[in-house]
Structures are given as C-alpha cells and as structure tokens.
C-alpha cells in the first residue's frame, strides 16, 4: 500500500475548507457579544441610578447633604 503524498497545494486547500464559513460564525458571535455588553451596560446604569436614588433618600431622611 502506497501512502498518498500531500502537496502544499492540497494542504492549503484542506486548511481553506476547514476555515470556510468561520467568518460568518465569528460575526454572529461578535453580534451576540455586543448585545450582551449593551445589556450589561444598561444593568450597571440602572443599579447605579438606584444607588444614587437611595443615597438621596437617606440624605433627605437624615438631612445630611453628601460632601462633594
């Protein structure tokens, strides 16, 4: 049995076929990552706004303005 010889051209074709379609999948992953980051940014803003509101509420209750 003779072993099949692999040329550089054959190897290049195999690599290219292995990567075909990966760009589209990476684009979808990046889109999903951006959506997640946008949601996380919104959550952080909401939490910070809630904390700020709580601090203002405590300031009003104790009549102690926050030092700036």
Buried (B, 14 or more C-beta within 10 A) or exposed (E): EEEEEEEEEEEEEEEEEEEEEEEEEEEEEEEEEEEEEEEEEEEEEEEEEEEEEEEEEEEEEEEEEEEE
